[in-house]
Amino acid sequence: MQQKVVTRFAPSPTGFMHVGGVRTALYAYLWAKKNLGSFILRIEDTDKEREVEGSIEHILESLKWLNINWDEGPGIGGLNAPYLQSERLNLYKKYAQILIDKGLAYPDPYTEKELEEFRNKAEVDKKPFLFREHRPEKFDIWDGTKPLRFKTPEIKSYHWHDLVYGDLSAGPEALDDFILIKSDGYPTYNFAHIVDDIEMGVTYIMRGQEFISSTPKFLSVYEALDIKPPLFVTLPPIMGDDGKKKLGKRDGAKDVLEYKKEGYLPEAMINFLALLGWNPGNDQEIFTIDELMSAFDLSRIGHSGAQMNLEKLDWINKEHIKKLGIKELEKNIFEWLPENLKISKIIPILTERISKFGDIKEMVEKGELDFFYKQPEYKKEKLIFKNVSAEKISENITKAINTLKEIPENNFNQENIKNTLMQIADTLESRGEILHPIRYALSGLDKSPDPFIIAEILGKNETLLRLQKAI
């Protein structure tokens, strides 16, 4: 019988969530869902000095926005509750006692000052500091007032298989007597995550390259507990815009909820993050979440770093905007518009010009949409097309006014306006002789939607008034 797939995402509440953390959660989620398994959310909050207030709520909000829904975890509970490590301290003490009883854990007998002296001596001798070289011959009984250290059972080389990076190994220098439980009663990450993964039946661990060097220590603990470790899935780093160094806060590793504030769709963000280190093996780039669940496979996670390309994110987001239904599109666009611009006819114009909904806010702030509700101000020279005379421009606009007047009010739409104006344009040496001044007269902008759309939205009377003003 095949073992049930269980994955987990176990962030520390030490600040905002960025794309690296969310991608880890996404891959774990996709793999669990693809295999009809379980995805667990666990909060590793044992480093109280580094914990940032509000971070747990931020983690939950970020995942909920992206519809990365956990099967067990904070807010919904589950068979392995509780899901905050700070509420699982008795469990870590239970496993610590197992190691103590095996003679594989002991209280640290040294003061901070003595440890500093050991480190300084190793530096002078140009050797790495290894606590195991100072391990006491006899162990006191651990009473919880001192750190509890792991006694590495065997100093040896380790070989293990990673489902992304293949066969890996490390020498004896990677092993040391690390702290299991600190003097404040909280476990270290190195110990707590192993206990939790065992207790929760986790079968696949997905995490970054930075944990490869610590894997021998983890394997040593699994061996000491006589438990088979889960499968390791090491994810490639996410690189900055230049593709040369790992993404950091200075390079755009911002709060993932900032993307929500900027008007990105959660579906697009998921699509983009999935492709940061994984490829489907074909040319498909736009995915729904169901398509990702179906296509996702660990064998197609890459080794090299994936570049954080915001232009690609914008393109993917625009493609997802195109997939929205009319009502959903209107709802999203209206959230970013002032009341006087919440008109359905403006939706196609904005959809064409934006890559994310936050672009609308920028357009509003720059006054680029003002022409829809007030007559634009501009210099008369702006109406001139190339070297065409002012008299010729006036003549063309006059023809436009006279022909547009013939269109009935109830038929004053984009198609009829275009057909009418193009009949005049096709008689001229260049269509720009009439289309340019009309566009400028209606919008007052160098770059704007085509004049036929603008005219329909403005209506017949306002269109004729603006053209008359141009003359």
TIGUVEX-416361 format. One record per atom (N, C-alpha, C, O): residue in three letters; x, y, z. Coordinates in steps of 0.1 Angstrom, whole numbers, plus 5000, padded with zeros to 4 digits. Each point is the difference from the previous one (the first is absolute). Layout:
% TIGUVEX-416361
AlaXYZ...
% end
This chain:
% TIGUVEX-416361
Met500849885000Met499250125000Met500950125000Met500950025008Gln498850084983Gln500850124999Gln499850095011Gln498850025004Gln502350045001Gln499850095012Gln499450134996Gln500250054989Lys498950005019Lys499350134997Lys501050115000Lys500950015008Val499050084982Val500950114999Val499550115010Val498950045000Val502150005008Val499750115010Val501250104998Val501149975002Thr498550154995Thr501050114999Thr499750115011Thr498950005006Arg502050094996Arg499750115010Arg500750124996Arg501050004992Phe498550115013Phe500750134999Phe500150055014Phe499050015007Ala502250024997Ala500350035014Ala500850135002Ala501250005003Pro498250124994Pro500750125001Pro500250055015Pro499249965009Ser501850124993Ser500250075012Ser499450145000Ser500150074990Pro499249975020Pro499350135000Pro501050115004Pro499950075010Thr501149954981Thr501150105003Thr499950124990Thr501050074999Gly497949954994Gly499950114991Gly499049964989Gly499249915001Phe500850174989Phe499049984989Phe500349884991Phe501249965000Met497949994994Met500149894990Met500550064987Met499550104995His501549844999His500550044987His499949894990His499549895004Val500850134983Val499749904990Val500749875002Val499549894996Gly501750115010Gly500749875003Gly499249915009Gly499949884997Gly499650185014Gly499249925009Gly498749954994Gly499649885002Val499850214990Val498749964994Val500249894990Val499149914998Arg502050104994Arg500249904990Arg500249865007Arg499549904995Thr501250105016Thr500249875007Thr498649955004Thr499749884999Ala499450205007Ala498749965004Ala499249954988Ala499349905000Leu500850174988Leu499349964988Leu500449874995Leu499249914997Tyr502150065002Tyr500549874995Tyr499549895010Tyr499649894995Ala500550135018Ala499649905009Ala498549974999Ala499549895000Tyr499750224998Tyr498649994998Tyr499649934987Tyr499249915000Leu501550124989Leu499749944987Leu500349855000Leu499249924995Trp501950045012Trp500449865000Trp499049925008Trp499749894997Ala499950175014Ala499049935009Ala498749984992Ala499449895000Lys500150224994Lys498749994993Lys500149914988Lys499049934997Lys502150074996Lys500149914988Lys499949865004Lys499549924992Asn501050055020Asn500049865005Asn498949965010Asn500149905006Leu498950194994Leu498949985009Leu500449995015Leu499549925007Gly501650154996Gly500549995013Gly499650125009Gly499050064998Ser501849975012Ser499750115010Ser501150105000Ser501249974999Phe498450155002Phe500950125001Phe499850065014Phe498950045003Ile502249975005Ile499950055014Ile500750135001Ile501150024994Leu498250075013Leu500750135003Leu500449995015Leu499149985009Arg502150054994Arg500650005013Arg500850135003Arg500750044991Ile499150025020Ile500750125003Ile501249975010Ile499749955011Glu501550084984Glu501249975009Glu500450125007Glu500850084996Asp498549945016Asp500150125008Asp500849985013Asp499650055010Thr501549884989Thr500849975012Thr501150105002Thr500650005011Asp499750084979Asp501150115002Asp499350135004Asp499750084991Lys500049935021Lys499250115005Lys500750144999Lys499350104999Glu502049905001Glu500750124998Glu499950064987Glu500050124998Arg499849804991Arg499950054987Arg498550014995Arg499850054989Glu499349905019Glu498650014996Glu499550144998Glu500350085009Val499049944981Val499450144997Val498549995002Val499349924994Glu500250175014Glu498650005003Glu499250024987Glu500350094992Gly498649835007Gly499250014988Gly500449914989Gly499349994990Ser501949955011Ser500549914989Ser499149884997Ser499849964988Ile499749985022Ile499249884998Ile498750044992Ile499749934991Glu499750175013Glu498850054993Glu500350034986Glu499349974990His501950095008His500550034986His500249884992His499650004988Ile501049895017Ile500249884993Ile498649944996Ile499949964988Leu499250045021Leu498749944997Leu499350084989Leu499449954991Glu500650185010Glu499450094990Glu500649984986Glu499350004990Ser502149995010Ser500749994987Ser499549874993Ser499750004988Leu500349895019Leu499649874994Leu498650004996Leu499649944990Lys499550125018Lys498650014997Lys499750084987Lys499249964992Trp501650155007Trp499850084988Trp500349924987Trp499450014990Leu501749905011Leu500449934989Leu499249864999Leu500349924991Asn498850065018Asn499249884999Asn500849875002Asn499749904995Ile501450125013Ile500849885004Ile499449955013Ile500450055010Asn498749864989Asn499249965012Asn500549885006Asn500349904994Trp500050115019Trp500649885007Trp498949915005Trp498950045004Asp501449834997Asp499149905005Asp500149995015Asp499049965007Glu502150074999Glu500250005015Glu500850135003Glu500950044992Gly498850025019Gly500750125004Gly499350105008Gly498849975004Pro501850144998Pro499350115008Pro498650044994Pro499950014988Gly499250005021Gly498750054996Gly499049894997Gly498850015000Ile501749874995Ile499149894997Ile500349875008Ile499249915000Gly502050095007Gly500349885008Gly500449884992Gly500450014988Gly499449875018Gly500449884993Gly500549895010Gly500150035012Leu500249864983Leu500449885008Leu501350035008Leu500349955010Asn500650144984Asn501350035006Asn500150135008Asn501150055002Ala497750005001Ala500050135008Ala500749995013Ala500149895006Pro500550225000Pro500050134994Pro501050024989Pro500949914999Tyr499150204994Tyr500850024988Tyr501050125002Tyr500750044991Leu499350015022Leu501150105003Leu501049935009Leu499649935010Gln501650074986Gln501049935008Gln500150045015Gln500349925008Ser499450204994Ser500150055014Ser498949935009Ser500150005012Glu499049934982Glu498949935007Glu500349855000Glu499149925004Arg502150044991Arg500349864999Arg501349965008Arg500649904997Leu499750185013Leu501249995008Leu500149865007Leu501149945000Asn497850015005Asn500149875007Asn500449894990Asn500749905004Leu498950114983Leu500449904990Leu501550004998Leu500649894999Tyr500050235001Tyr501550004997Tyr500749955012Tyr501049934999Lys498550095013Lys500649955012Lys499949855001Lys500949935004Lys498050014990Lys499849865000Lys501149944991Lys500649905003Tyr499650164985Tyr501149944991Tyr501450035006Tyr500949924998Ala499250195008Ala501350025007Ala500349905010Ala501249955001Gln497850015006Gln500249895011Gln500449874993Gln500849925006Ile498650054983Ile500449884992Ile501550004998Ile500749905001Leu499850224994Leu501450014997Leu500849995013Leu501149945000Ile498550125010Ile500750005013Ile500149855005Ile501149965004Asp497849974995Asp500049865005Asp500949914991Asp500549905005Lys499750144983Lys501049934991Lys501450055002Lys500949944994Gly499350165015Gly501450055002Gly500450094988Gly501250024998Leu497850034995Leu500350084988Leu499650155001Leu499850074990Ala500049985023Ala499850145002Ala500550035014Ala499949925009Tyr500650204993Tyr500650045013Tyr500050155002Tyr500050074990Pro499949975022Pro500050145003Pro501450074997Pro501049945004Asp498950184990Asp501350074997Asp500650055013Asp499350085007Pro501949884996Pro500650045013Pro500750135000Pro500550055010Tyr499650024978Tyr500950114999Tyr499250145001Tyr498850004996Thr501950105008Thr499450135000Thr500350064986Thr500749954992Glu498650175006Glu500250074987Glu501550044999Glu500550004989Lys500050045022Lys501450054999Lys501049884996Lys500950024993Glu498849865013Glu500949894997Glu499849964985Glu501049964994Leu497850045001Leu499749974986Leu500750104991Leu500649964990Glu499450175014Glu500750104992Glu501549974999Glu500750024990Glu499949935022Glu501449975000Glu500349884991Glu501150004993Phe498049915006Phe500249884991Phe500050054986Phe500849954992Arg498350145005Arg499950054986Arg501250084996Arg500549984989Asn500050105020Asn501250084998Asn501249914997Asn500850034992Lys499349875016Lys501149904999Lys500049944987Lys501149984993Ala497749985002Ala499949934987Ala500450104989Ala500649964990Glu499050175011Glu500350104990Glu501650025000Glu500550014989Val500149995022Val501550025001Val500649884993Val501050014993Asp498549875010Asp500649884994Asp499549974986Asp500449914993Lys498850195001Lys499549994987Lys499349874997Lys500249934990Lys498950045020Lys499249884999Lys498550035002Lys499750105007Pro499449834987Pro498650025003Pro499749975014Pro500549905006Phe498650185000Phe499649975014Phe499049885000Phe498950014994Leu501449895013Leu499149885002Leu499849985015Leu500949975007Phe497850044997Phe499849985014Phe500349865005Phe500449985011Arg499449924980Arg500249865003Arg501449975005Arg500349915007Glu500750184989Glu501449995005Glu500150045014Glu501149975006His497950095000His500050055014His498949935008His499750045011Arg499849854983Arg498949935007Arg500549945013Arg501149945001Pro498250085010Pro500449955013Pro500049845001Pro499249944993Glu501750005015Glu500049865000Glu498849945008Glu499549904997Lys500050185013Lys498949965008Lys498950104999Lys500250124999Phe498549835000Phe498950104999Phe499350015013Phe499749915007Asp499950224995Asp499150025012Asp498649974996Asp499749984988Ile499450025022Ile498649984997Ile499550134995Ile500250115006Trp499049894983Trp499550124994Trp498850055008Trp499049925002Asp501050205004Asp498950055008Asp499350114993Asp499150065005Gly501249974982Gly499450104992Gly500550145002Gly499650094993Thr501449935016Thr500650135002Thr501150034990Thr500550114999Lys500149784995Lys501150024990Lys499549954987Lys499149924999Pro501650124990Pro499649954987Pro500349854999Pro500949955006Leu498249984987Leu500249864998Leu500649974987Leu499450054989Arg501749885010Arg500749984987Arg499849864996Arg499949905008Phe500250084979Phe499949874994Phe501449944999Phe501050074997Lys499149815008Lys501349934999Lys500049924987Lys499449904998Thr501450154992Thr500149934987Thr500449865002Thr501149985005Pro498149924991Pro500349865003Pro501349954993Pro500849935006Glu499350124982Glu501249954992Glu500550114991Glu499250064992Ile502149965008Ile500650104992Ile500449934987Ile500949934999Lys498350104990Lys500249934988Lys499650094988Lys499450115002Ser500849844986Ser499550074988Ser498549964998Ser499649895003Tyr499750204991Tyr498649974996Tyr499750014985Tyr500650094994His498649825001His499650004986His498549995000His499449925007Trp500050174986Trp498550004999Trp499650044986Trp500750064992His498049915005His499550034987His499050125001His499149995009Asp501050114983Asp499150114999Asp499249984987Asp500649984989Leu498150045011Leu499249984988Leu500250104989Leu499549984989Val501250135014Val500350104990Val501550004997Val500449994988Tyr500550015022Tyr501450014998Tyr500749864999Tyr501250004998Gly498149895003Gly500649874999Gly500749965012Gly499750035012Asp501449894986Asp500849955011Asp500950105006Asp500850074993Leu499149955020Leu500850105007Leu500849945011Leu499649895005Ser501450175000Ser500849945011Ser500750115008Ser500250124995Ala500349855016Ala500750095009Ala500949925009Ala499749895004Gly501550175000Gly500949935008Gly499750025015Gly499050065004Pro501949885004Pro499750005015Pro500050145006Pro499450035010Glu501350074983Glu500050135004Glu498750075001Glu499850115006Ala499249834987Ala498650065000Ala499249965013Ala498950055002Leu501749865006Leu499349965012Leu500550075013Leu501250025001Asp497950015008Asp500450065012Asp498949985011Asp498949964997Asp501550065015Asp499049995011Asp499350135002Asp500350085008Phe498649934984Phe499250135000Phe499050005011Phe499749895006Ile499850224997Ile499050025010Ile498649954996Ile499650034989Leu499849895019Leu498649954997Leu499050095007Leu499050044993Ile501249995020Ile499150085007Ile500850115007Ile500949975007Lys498750154992Lys500750115006Lys499750025015Lys499149935005Ser501650155002Ser499850015014Ser498750075003Ser499550005011Asp499950074979Asp498650065002Asp498949904999Asp498850035001Gly501649844996Gly498949904998Gly499549984986Gly499349904998Tyr501150184993Tyr499649994986Tyr501049924992Tyr501250015002Pro498349904989Pro500949924992Pro500650094988Pro499550104997Thr501649854998Thr500650074988Thr499349944988Thr499349905000Tyr500850184989Tyr499549954987Tyr500549864997Tyr499249914996Asn502150075006Asn500649874996Asn499449885006Asn500049894994Phe499450135018Phe499349895007Phe498550004998Phe499449904997Ala500050225005Ala498550015000Ala499449954987Ala499049935000His501650114988His499449974988His500049854997His499249944994Ile501949995011Ile500149864998Ile498949935008Ile499349914995Val500550135018Val499049945008Val498650024994Val499249914999Asp500550214997Asp498750034994Asp499849934987Asp498949944998Asp502150054993Asp499849924988Asp499849855003Asp499249944993Ile501450015017Ile499849865004Ile498549995005Ile499349914995Glu500350175014Glu498749995006Glu498950024990Glu498949945001Met501350154989Met499050044990Met500049914988Met499250014991Gly501849895009Gly500049914989Gly500450064987Gly499649954989Val501250155011Val500550074988Val500849914991Val501049945005Thr498750054982Thr500749914992Thr501050074990Thr500949944995Tyr498850195002Tyr500950084992Tyr500350135006Tyr499050075005Ile502249974996Ile500450135005Ile500650084989Ile501049974993Met498450155005Met500450094989Met500650125007Met499350075009Arg501949974988Arg500750115006Arg501250054991Arg500349934990Gly500350185014Gly501050064992Gly501449945001Gly500249915009Gln500750134982Gln501449945000Gln500750025013Gln500949935003Glu498850185004Glu500750035012Glu500049895011Glu500850005009Phe498249914989Phe499949895010Phe500849874996Phe500149915008Ile500550094981Ile500849894995Ile501149975010Ile500349885004Ser500550225000Ser501149995009Ser499649945014Ser500949945007Ser497950084997Ser499549955013Ser499449864999Ser499749945011Thr500150014977Thr499349874999Thr500749895007Thr499349925006Pro502050074994Pro500749895008Pro499650005015Pro499849905006Lys500150224999Lys499550015014Lys498649945002Lys499749935010Phe499450114981Phe498749955000Phe499949844999Phe499349945007Leu501550014984Leu500149864997Leu500549935013Leu499549895003Ser501450175004Ser500649945012Ser498949995011Ser500049905007Val499250204993Val498949995010Val499049894997Val499549935008Tyr500150074979Tyr499149894995Tyr500549865004Tyr499349925005Glu502050064992Glu500749885004Glu499949975015Glu499749895004Ala500650215004Ala500049995014Ala498649965005Ala499949935010Leu499150114983Leu498649975004Leu499549874993Leu498849965002Asp502049984990Asp499649884992Asp498850034991Asp499149915000Ile500950204994Ile498850044991Ile500650034986Ile501050074999Lys498349884991Lys500350034986Lys499750144997Lys498850045002Pro502150044993Pro499750144996Pro499150014988Pro499949904992Pro499450215007Pro499150024988Pro500950034988Pro501250005001Leu498250024988Leu500750034987Leu500350155000Leu499250085003Phe502049954992Phe500550144999Phe499850054986Phe500449944991Val499050185009Val499850074987Val500650145001Val499450095006Thr501849934990Thr500750135001Thr499650094988Thr500249964988Leu499350165015Leu499650094990Leu501150104995Leu500850045009Pro499349994979Pro501050104995Pro499750145005Pro498950035004Pro502250054997Pro499750145005Pro499350084990Pro500049974988Ile499450145017Ile499450104992Ile500950114999Ile500450065010Met500049984978Met501050104998Met499450144997Met498850014996Gly502050095006Gly499550144998Gly499950034985Gly500249914992Asp499450215005Asp499850044986Asp501249974991Asp499949974988Asp501350055018Asp501249984991Asp500349854998Asp500949974992Gly498549945016Gly500249864998Gly501349955006Gly500449894998Lys500450205009Lys501349975005Lys500149965015Lys500849935004Lys498350135004Lys500049985014Lys498649975005Lys499050044994Lys501049885017Lys498749965006Lys499250125004Lys500550115005Leu498249884992Leu499150115003Leu500050045015Leu499849925009Gly500450214994Gly500050055013Gly499050125001Gly499450044990Lys500450015022Lys499150115001Lys500350124991Lys499150074995Arg502249965003Arg500450114992Arg499849974985Arg499950094992Asp499849785005Asp499949974986Asp498549974996Asp499749964989Gly499450075020Gly498649984997Gly499349895008Gly498949974997Ala501849975013Ala499349905008Ala499150075010Ala500350005012Lys498650054983Lys499250085008Lys498849915006Lys499949884996Asp499450185013Asp498849945006Asp499149954989Asp499650084991Val500149795009Val499149944989Val498750074999Val499450014990Leu500150055022Leu498750074999Leu500150134993Leu499050074997Glu502349985001Glu500150124992Glu499549984985Glu499550094994Tyr500749795002Tyr499549974986Tyr498550005000Tyr499450044989Lys500049935022Lys498550015000Lys499650155000Lys499150044993Lys501750045014Lys499750155001Lys500350064986Lys499450104997Glu501549844995Glu500350064987Glu499049954989Glu500150044989Gly499049875015Gly498949964991Gly500349884991Gly499449984990Tyr501549935015Tyr500249884993Tyr498949905004Tyr499650005012Leu500049914979Leu499149905003Leu500749885007Leu501149974997Pro498249975013Pro500749895007Pro500249884990Pro501149935002Glu498150054989Glu500249894990Glu501250034992Glu500849904997Ala499550224999Ala501250044993Ala501349985008Ala501049954996Met498950095017Met501149995009Met500449855002Met501249975000Ile497849955001Ile500249855002Ile500749954987Ile500949925001Asn498550124988Asn500649954987Asn501450044998Asn500949924996Phe499450215008Phe501450054999Phe501049935009Phe501049964996Leu498650025017Leu500849945009Leu500349854997Leu501149955002Ala497949984992Ala500249864997Ala501149994989Ala500749905001Leu499450204990Leu501049994990Leu501450055004Leu500950004993Leu499250045020Leu501350045005Leu500749885006Leu500149985012Gly500549944979Gly500749895004Gly499449864995Gly500649905002Trp498350114992Trp499349884995Trp499650034985Trp499550114997Asn500549794995Asn499550024986Asn499149884997Asn500349895004Pro498750134988Pro499149894997Pro500549904989Pro499449904998Gly501750134996Gly500549924989Gly499450034987Gly500349924990Asn499050185009Asn499450054987Asn500050154999Asn500650065009Asp498749994981Asp500050154999Asp498950075008Asp499950134999Gln499349805008Gln498950065007Gln500550095011Gln500949965008Glu498650174993Glu500550095010Glu498850055009Glu500350055011Ile498549944984Ile498850055008Ile499349885005Ile499649914992Phe500350085021Phe499449895007Phe498950055010Phe500150105007Thr498849824994Thr499150015011Thr500649925011Thr500949924998Ile498650095014Ile500549925012Ile499749854997Ile500949925004Asp498050054990Asp499749864997Asp501049944990Asp500549885001Glu499950204989Glu501049964990Glu501349985007Glu500849914996Leu499650185013Leu501249985007Leu500149875009Leu501049935000Met497950055007Met499949875008Met500249884991Met500749915004Ser498750094984Ser500249894991Ser501449994994Ser500549884999Ala500150234998Ala501350004992Ala501249995010Ala501049954996Phe498850095016Phe501250025009Phe500649865003Phe499449905003Asp502050104995Asp500749885003Asp501450045005Asp500650094995Leu499849835016Leu501350045006Leu501249984991Leu501050075001Ser498849844989Ser501149974991Ser500350124991Ser501150014993Arg498050095006Arg500250114991Arg500450135008Arg500050114994Ile500449885019Ile500550115007Ile501550014996Ile500749905000Gly499750224997Gly501450024995Gly501050015011Gly499750015012His501650004984His501150015009His500450155001His500450045011Ser499650034978Ser500650135000Ser498950105005Ser498849975001Gly501750155003Gly499250105005Gly499050054990Gly500350014988Ala498550035017Ala499050064991Ala499950155002Ala500050055012Gln500050024977Gln500050155001Gln498750065003Gln498949964994Met501050135015Met498850075004Met499850114989Met500550115002Asn498749864988Asn499850094989Asn498750065001Asn498949944997Leu501050195007Leu498750075002Leu499350024987Leu498850015000Glu501950014989Glu499450014987Glu499249884996Glu498950004994Lys501749885010Lys499349874997Lys498749995009Lys499049964996Leu501250095017Leu498850005009Leu498950094994Leu498849965000Asp501550164995Asp499050094994Asp499449934988Asp498750014998Trp502049924994Trp499549944988Trp499049895004Trp498949994995Ile501549935015Ile499249895004Ile498750055007Ile498949954998Asn501250165009Asn498950065006Asn499050054990Asn498849995001Lys501750084989Lys499250054989Lys499249894993Lys498850014997Glu501949875001Glu499349894994Glu498949955009Glu498949954995His501350055018His498949955009His498950115001His498849965002Ile501550164996Ile498950105000Ile499149984988Ile498850015001Lys501849954988Lys499349974987Lys499049895002Lys499049994993Lys501349925017Lys499249885002Lys498850025009Lys499149925002Leu500950205004Leu498950035009Leu498750024993Leu500050054989Gly498949915017Gly498750034995Gly499750155001Gly500650075008Ile498449984985Ile499650144999Ile499750055014Ile500550115004Lys498749825004Lys499650055013Lys501250015010Lys500250095007Glu500749804992Glu501250005009Glu501050114996Glu500650065008Leu499549964979Leu500950114995Leu499550135004Leu500850095005Glu497949944994Glu499450125004Glu500250035015Glu500350115004Lys499549785004Lys500150015014Lys501450045004Lys500250095008Asn500849854986Asn501450035003Asn500450144995Asn500750085008Ile498949964980Ile500350134995Ile499450115008Ile500650115003Phe498149875001Phe499350115007Phe500650025014Phe499850115006Glu500849795000Glu500750025013Glu501150105000Glu500350065010Trp500249974978Trp501150094998Trp499650144995Trp500950094998Leu497949924998Leu499550134994Leu499250095009Leu499349955009Pro500850184990Pro499250095007Pro498549984995Pro499849954989Glu499350105019Glu498649974997Glu499650064987Glu499249944992Asn501350185004Asn499650064987Asn500549934988Asn499650044989Leu501249865013Leu500649924988Leu499549865000Leu500449924991Lys498750045018Lys499549875000Lys498949984990Lys498849995003Ile501650004984Ile499149984989Ile500549884992Ile501249994997Ser497949934999Ser500349884993Ser500850014987Ser500849924997Lys498950194996Lys500650024987Lys501550035001Lys500749984990Ile499850055022Ile501450035001Ile500849875003Ile501350004998Ile498049895005Ile500749885003Ile500949954989Ile501249965003Pro498350034984Pro500949954990Pro501350084998Pro501049954997Ile498850185004Ile501250094999Ile501049975010Ile501249994997Leu498450005016Leu501049985011Leu500649864999Leu501249985002Thr498049924994Thr500549874999Thr501149994990Thr501049925002Glu498850154987Glu501150004990Glu501350065004Glu501149974996Arg498850135014Arg501250085003Arg500749965013Arg501050055003Ile498449865004Ile500649965013Ile500649865000Ile499649914993Ser501450075016Ser500549865002Ser499649965014Ser500149885003Lys499650215006Lys499549975013Lys499050115004Lys500150114995Phe499049865014Phe499050105003Phe500550125007Phe499450114999Gly501849885008Gly500650125006Gly500450104990Gly500250125003Asp500049844984Asp500350104989Asp498950114999Asp500250114996Ile498549845007Ile498950104999Ile500250115010Ile499750124997Lys500749845015Lys500250105011Lys501050114995Lys499950125002Glu501249834992Glu501050084995Glu499550104989Glu500450125000Met498849824991Met499450084990Met499150115005Met500050124995Val499249855015Val499250095007Val500850115006Val499750124999Glu501349855009Glu500950095007Glu500750104990Glu500250115004Lys500149844985Lys500750084990Lys499150084991Lys500450084992Gly498349905010Gly499050084993Gly499849954986Gly499450074992Glu501049815005Glu499949944987Glu498649964996Glu499749974988Leu499450035022Leu498649974997Leu499150125002Leu498749984998Asp501850135005Asp499250125002Asp499250044988Asp498950055002Phe501649924986Phe499250054988Phe498749934999Phe499150054992Phe500649845015Phe498749944999Phe498950085007Phe498949984996Tyr501550115013Tyr498950075007Tyr500350155000Tyr499150085005Lys502049974989Lys500150154998Lys500850034987Lys500949924996Gln498850194998Gln500750034988Gln501550025002Gln500450075010Pro500449874982Pro501550015001Pro500550144997Pro499450074991Glu501749975015Glu500750124997Glu501349974992Glu500749905004Tyr499650164985Tyr501249974993Tyr500450124991Tyr499250104998Lys502049904998Lys500550114991Lys499549974985Lys499949884996Lys499750234997Lys499449984987Lys501049934990Lys499649934991Glu501750095012Glu501049934991Glu499949855000Glu500349934990Lys499150025021Lys499949855001Lys499149944990Lys500049884998Leu499150214997Leu499049954990Leu500549984986Leu499449934992Ile501850135006Ile500649994986Ile500649874998Ile500849955008Phe498949994981Phe500649874996Phe501250034990Phe499750044988Lys501549935016Lys501250024992Lys500050144994Lys500050105007Asn500149924980Asn500150134994Asn498750054993Asn500050094992Val498949845012Val498750054995Val499650135006Val500350035011Ser499250064980Ser499750145005Ser498850005010Ser499249915000Ala500850195008Ala498950025010Ala498650014992Ala499049945005Glu501050124984Glu498850024992Glu499549864995Glu498849985001Lys502149944995Lys499649864995Lys499549925012Lys499049934998Ile501650085013Ile499649935012Ile498650045004Ile499149925002Ser500650214998Ser498750065003Ser498949954990Ser498949965004Glu501550044984Glu499149954989Glu499649855003Glu498949974998Asn502149955005Asn499849865003Asn499149985012Asn499049924999Ile501250155011Ile499249995012Ile498650044997Ile499049955006Thr500850164986Thr498750044997Thr499249894992Thr498849985002Lys501949964989Lys499449894993Lys499649895009Lys498949944999Ala501950035011Ala499749905010Ala498750035008Ala499249925002Ile500850215002Ile498850055008Ile498749984991Ile499049955005Asn501150094983Asn498850004991Asn499549854998Asn498849984999Thr502249934999Thr499549864998Thr499649935012Thr499149925000Leu501650115012Leu499649945012Leu498650055005Leu499249925006Lys500450204990Lys498750055003Lys498949914994Lys498950005005Glu501449944984Glu499049924993Glu499749875006Glu499049944998Ile501950025012Ile499749875007Ile499050025011Ile500250095008Pro498749844992Pro499050015010Pro500649985014Pro500949925002Glu498550145008Glu500550005014Glu500149855004Glu500949965007Asn498049964990Asn500049875005Asn500949904992Asn500149885004Asn500550174986Asn500949914992Asn501550065000Asn500849964993Phe499450135017Phe501350065001Phe500949915007Phe500350025012Asn500249884981Asn500949895006Asn501349994992Asn500250064990Gln500749875016Gln501349994995Gln500149964985Gln500750064992Glu498549845004Glu500049954987Glu499550114990Glu500750024990Asn498250055013Asn499550104991Asn500950124999Asn500250064989Ile500449985023Ile500950115000Ile501249974992Ile500550094992Lys500049795009Lys501249964992Lys499750004985Lys500850064993Asn498149885003Asn499750004986Asn499950144994Asn500450024989Thr498950075019Thr499850134995Thr501350084998Thr500350064990Leu500649935020Leu501250085000Leu501049944990Leu500850074994Met499249795004Met500949944991Met499750044986Met500950004991Gln497850025006Gln499750044986Gln500750144997Gln500450024988Ile499750065022Ile500750134997Ile501549975000Ile500750054991Ala499849875018Ala501449985001Ala500649944988Ala501150034996Asp498149884997Asp500549934988Asp500150094988Asp500649974990Thr498950155011Thr500150104989Thr501250095001Thr500350084991Leu500449915021Leu501150095003Leu501349934996Leu500149884999Glu500950205000Glu501449944997Glu500449915011Glu500749904998Ser499050145015Ser500349915012Ser498850005009Ser499550115003Arg500249775002Arg498850005010Arg500350085012Arg499150055007Gly502249974997Gly500450075012Gly499550154999Gly499950065010Glu499949994978Glu499650144998Glu498650035007Glu499850115004Ile499449784998Ile498850035007Ile499949925013Ile499450055010Leu501249834990Leu499949915012Leu500850065012Leu499649995011His501650074986His500850055010His499450125007His499850005012Pro499750104981Pro499450115007Pro498749975007Pro499750055011Ile499549854984Ile498849965007Ile500449935013Ile499450025010Arg501649894989Arg500449935013Arg500450105010Arg499749995012Tyr501150114984Tyr500550105009Tyr498950095005Tyr500050045012Ala499150004980Ala498950085004Ala499149945011Ala499550065009Leu500449814989Leu499149925010Leu500749975013Leu499449995010Ser501949984989Ser500749955012Ser501150105006Ser500250005012Gly500450084979Gly501150085005Gly501249935004Gly500950065006Leu499249814989Leu501249925004Leu500849964988Leu499449974989Asp501950015012Asp500849954989Asp499749854998Asp500049954989Lys499749985022Lys499749864999Lys498649985006Lys499850035012Ser499349924980Ser498649985005Ser499449894992Ser500549954990Pro498350005015Pro499249904992Pro499750074986Pro500150124998Asp499449794993Asp499750064987Asp498850105001Asp499149985009Pro500850114982Pro499050115001Pro498549954999Pro499150065005Phe500849824988Phe498649954998Phe499449955014Phe498850025003Ile502149915005Ile499549965013Ile499750125009Ile499050005007Ile502050094993Ile499850125008Ile498750074997Ile499250045009Ala500549984978Ala498850074996Ala498849935004Ala499050075005Glu500949804994Glu498949925005Glu499750035015Glu498950025004Ile502249975004Ile499850025014Ile499650145004Ile499250025008Leu501450084985Leu499650145002Leu498650034996Leu499350085006Gly500249854984Gly498750034994Gly500150114989Gly501050064999Lys497949954994Lys500050084988Lys500250155003Lys500850074994Asn498449985016Asn500150145003Asn501450055005Asn500550104995Glu500149825014Glu501350045006Glu501149984989Glu500950085000Thr498949824992Thr501049984989Thr500050124990Thr501150064997Leu497749994999Leu499950114991Leu500550135007Leu500650094993Leu499149935020Leu500550125007Leu501650005000Leu500550114998Arg500149785004Arg501550005001Arg500650024986Arg501050074999Leu498349884991Leu500650024986Leu499850154997Leu500950054993Gln498050015010Gln499850144998Gln501050085007Gln500550104994Lys499849865018Lys501150075008Lys501350004992Lys500850095000Ala499549794995Ala501249984992Ala500150104988Ala501150054998Ile497849974996Ile500050094988Ile500350155005Ile500150094992
% end
